[in-house]
Amino acid sequence: MWAEDVLGPSLLVKVDDNVVSKPTAEVLSGKKFVLFYFSAHWCMPCRKFTPLLSVTYEDLEDKNEVEVVFVSADEDKGGFDEYFGEMPWAAVPFVFDKREDIGEKYGVSGIPRCVVLNAQDGTVVNGDARAKIVAEKTLGGIF
């Protein structure tokens, strides 16, 4: 599966307020879209955008269609853990050594950045969805 090649074998998710590791294929199973959220706790524009992204994600009528995956640019695990604690979606594990490679693969040169992919084949649907999310206050128009 393309997602395992890009994201690694497992993602972090929250189950009953605990962070657990689940197979990437399981987390993305049945999804139509995957939104990679490139961000970091130290980034002020990111800290301002994350609450909006969280609200728009929570407001989705069909959360079964899309999964957001946090790809951290944090340099320390403490910052990553704190910031991911504020998010309602999945994350690439902090220890995964290819986090920087993921950003390079999708042309990320600055954060925050939202890249929307077709969950079936990994093709890019929207290479920079952040502006549209900010303007429309919804995830619906980015797919």
Buried (B, 14 or more C-beta within 10 A) or exposed (E): BBBBEBBBEBBBBBEEEEEEEBEBEEBBEEBBBBBBBBBBBBBEEBBEBBEEBBEBBEEBEEBEBBBBBBBBBBEEEEBBBEBBEEBEBBBBBBEBEBBEEBBEBBEBEEBBBBBBBBBBEBEBBBEBBBEBBBEEEEBBEBB
